[in-house]
Amino acid sequence: MDLISPNRTTSILARGNALAFALSFVVVLAGMTLATRTTTWVIVMTMACLIFGWLLTATLVTHVTSDVNLACEDPIVRSELHAMTSIPVIVRLENLSTRWTLPFLTAELIVDQGGLLLNSPPKFVGQLPVRSSAEFEWRISTTQRGSYTIRGLVTRTTFPGSMFTREFSYAFDKEISVLPVSYRLSPKVAQLLSGRRRAAGHRPLNSAAAEEFVGVREYRAGDNPRNISLSLSMRMPDYPWQLVVREFEDPSDDEVCVVLDTTVITSESDTGALGCYRLEKAISFSIALCRQLCELKHRVRFVAAQDAGQSIDMRINYSARDIPALERKLARLAPTSDRQASRRLIEKQAQQSSSILLYVSLEDAKSGLRVPDWVQWITPEWQASLVTEVGA
């Protein structure tokens, strides 16, 4: 494991100790000028000399022992985890000096959550002998999705009474992607599709929906020659024996479409806390819904609106491959204030496909929201009733 040297070493003045040192020094000087040697003078001078000597000695000890080669081991941290879970972070410090023991060492981990610094509880060790190491362990508990960054480590050493503290800073900059909370749903989810099969469902308004371009790959036997891209094939090293074809997907081939409502309206009198809370729940529910439908062998499409007119559009064909990709996308999903964004996605999907539409909403039944009859409206209360396990 690589060892990291401190990128910054600073000395922090202990103002209280420095003031006590200055006062004791003044008292000693003043007392030496007095001609009368009374009992009070002896007591005051003794106390002042003791304080002065202790502060001076502690400062010298801190100065000598902190001038060592203190290295930090680069910690190994998981890059991804789900919200409402915790991971251990173990940091090892090593005293590379051959002469001085490092006394009274404290360590503090610096974690950044979206620009907000989260200072961890400091860890303490009485001494770090020469050519030895000490391990410090913290547990990072993630309460919400997003991005966490372990900025680094700050260690401090000082002898009690010293007029300064020596501080060593180490930079890590390790980013942790916190995925939405993992849910497990009730088997009753299959009932959402009851009575809404393709034969009984609505038909697309545009039955001849255009195919969507998804990428390119090498030509294989049986491919349609019309899909060969001549411009890309000419760039291949073994052209004309090595060809490139364009791949398309038919959007009308989806069986189930999950539409996530991302609309959170805030005003001067309302912070939108309830909407944000429901959005977090709906994101986790939508991921679990797509996972369970995929495990039931349904062809699933997930769509959700984003800011600036953008949207997320994903096919969920293989749970083990596509669900983690969906979690990564939704880990950074921000709410939108466009009330009609989700409605436009529903109408667009209705024009392209005859798939069953499941609308994961942030509005309850009392909101007066109206959705088409052929759309299954899943309210927040219904979502909560289908969740059987959190953090599975």
C-alpha positions, 0 to 999 in steps of 0.5 A, a space after each residue: 500500500 502506498 504511503 502519502 506524505 502530508 501536503 500541508 504542515 501548519 502550527 496552530 497557536 494555543 492562545 490560552 497557553 501562550 497568554 499563561 506563559 507570558 503572564 508567568 514570565 512577567 511575574 517571575 521578572 517582577 518578583 526578581 526585582 523585589 527586595 523583600 522576600 516574604 512567604 507570599 513572594 516565595 509561593 507566588 514565585 514558585 507557582 510562576 516558575 512551575 507554570 513557566 517551566 512547564 509551558 516552556 518544556 511542553 512547547 520544546 517537546 512538541 517542537 522536537 517530537 512533531 518534526 518527524 516523518 509522519 506518513 498516511 496509508 492511502 485508504 481503500 474505500 468502496 466507490 458505490 453504496 446504497 443510502 441508509 447504509 454505512 461503510 468503514 473507512 480505515 486509515 493507518 498512520 505510520 511514524 517513519 522516524 527512528 528517533 522520536 515518539 509522537 505523543 498525544 496524536 489525534 486524527 479527524 476524517 474530512 468528508 464533503 457532502 455536496 459542498 457541506 463539510 462533515 467533520 468526523 469524531 476525532 480519534 486519539 492515540 496516546 503515543 505513536 512509537 518510532 517505526 510503528 503504525 496506528 489504525 483509525 476507523 470511522 464509519 460513514 453513514 449515508 442518509 441520502 443519495 448523491 455524492 460524498 467525497 472523502 477529502 482527506 485526513 487531518 492529524 494533530 499532535 501537541 504535548 499538554 501545555 504547549 503553546 502551539 499544536 502541529 497539524 498535518 493534512 493529507 489529501 485523498 479526494 475519494 468520491 463515493 456515489 450513494 445510490 437510492 435506498 434499496 427496496 424490496 416490493 411485495 409480490 402484489 406488484 404483479 397485480 398492477 398489470 392485471 386487466 392491462 395487458 396489451 390486448 385490452 390496453 390502449 393502442 398507440 396513436 402512431 402505430 408506425 412508430 419510428 425505430 430508435 438508433 441505439 449504436 453501431 457494431 460489427 456486421 454479423 451473418 444475417 444482418 440487414 445489408 441496409 443497415 451497413 454504414 459505409 462511412 464507418 465501414 471504410 474506417 475499419 482496418 480490414 475493410 471491405 471484409 470488416 463492416 459496421 452496421 447501425 442498430 435500431 430498437 422499436 419503441 413499440 416493443 416495450 411491454 411495461 413503461 414506468 413513468 416517474 413524476 419528478 415535479 416538486 414545486 417550491 414557493 416562498 411559503 413552502 420549501 417543498 420538503 414534502 415533495 422532496 421526501 416523496 420524490 426520494 421514496 418514489 425514486 427508490 420505489 421505481 427502481 424496485 418496481 423495474 427490478 421486479 418487473 424485469 425479474 418477472 420477464 417483462 420488457 420494461 422501459 423507464 422514463 423520467 423528466 429532468 431540468 432544461 427539458 431533458 429526460 431519462 429514457 432507459 430500457 430494462 432488459 437484464 436486471 443484473 446489468 441495467 438496474 445498477 445503471 438506472 441506480 447510477 442515473 437516479 443517484 443524481 436526479 434533481 427535481 423539476 418544477 415543470 408540472 407538465 413534464 411528466 404528462 408530456 412523457 406519458 403522451 409521448 409514450 402513448 403515441 409510440 407504444 401500446 405498453 402498459 403505463 405505470 405512473 409513479 406519482 408524487 401526488 396523493 388521491 386528494 390532490 385532484 390530479 387527473 390522468 388518462 384511464 389507461 394509465 395506472 396511477 400509483 400514489 405515494 400511499 400505494 407505493 408505501 403499501 407495496 414496500 416490504 423491506 428497506 435496505 435489502 
